[in-house]
């Protein structure tokens, strides 16, 4: 089977990396080609070059550049045979809709967040022209229904964790030493893009509050992005330096994650964040904002603690509760691990997607 996969690859985030994991999985048994719009940061980060053919169309914010790259991609691929086209993001969805009219390919779009697009009317029309929409959570499914998509076209396939690729390459003690942590330090961690959606500023504010009563706390924010300068300025008010390791991947991602004592997901809105599922699998006590996709994975006082979005005081209280009650933290994290294995294993979700592909091209 020939599969064309089209994505927006300028930034490195969970949705982009998940899309590329799917590409690598499918390439084991099918012929896969990737079209990357906006740049290739995600493709480089995932290490896909050399394994899968990839066309890259780099552009900035210029409408002329975007239109030129889109037209070039369309011209190059309009006669390209494909059995299925899989996309994520607005521009790839539009290209898929057009290409499928010429090559008859089945079309699938991965929907990773419940958020209105920049051009909602065009987006809704484009999505309705595709054969299948894969929603990363039940909340996203409901969002799609509320915005005019057909129920029979929507399939819920949860975000996943590659359970075979989450082991650290060095001892936790060594990583903590490299981070400058004392033996009795409690490390609060968050992984993700430095973006308005992710809400790390509320975690920083919570940390500044907790420092007054928990002098052995440390905070680590892993990632990068447009709000990096802002977050570092906020964090500079802390008594003990906030750790900013930058963007990491592979073994170092696993090493840093393993060193965390309490994981916090303070997002304003979400699909179903992969980092949250990773934290579940790695048995980390979790504090998560009670927003859409987070609630598909975390139930309050069952496998983590949930707090209102944009509420630094609630985050601080929840972190304090987990630190002061080790038995609660252990019970919640054990349940979270079991839930991750049962609900979010990569192989299970990939096979679901393969079945959807088979259905639309039958």
Secondary structure, 3 states (H helix, E strand, C coil): CEEEEEEECCCCCHHHHHHHHHHHHHHCCCEEEEEEECCCHHHHHHCCCCCCEEEEECCCCCHHHHHHHHHHHHHHHCCCCCCEEEECCHHHHHHHHHHHHHHCCEEEEEECCCCCCCCHHHHHHHHHCCCEEEECCHHHHHHHHHCCCCHHHEEECCCCECHHHCCCCCCHHHHHHHCCCCCCCEEEEEECCCCHHHCHHHHHHHHHHHCCCCCCEEEEEECCCCCHHHHHHHHCCCCCCCEEEECCCHHHHHHHHHHCCEEEECCCCCCCCHHHHHHHHCCCEEEEECCHHHHCCCCECCCEEEECCCCHHHHHHHHHHHHHCHHHHHHHHHHHHHHHHHHCEHHHHHHHHHHHHHHHHC
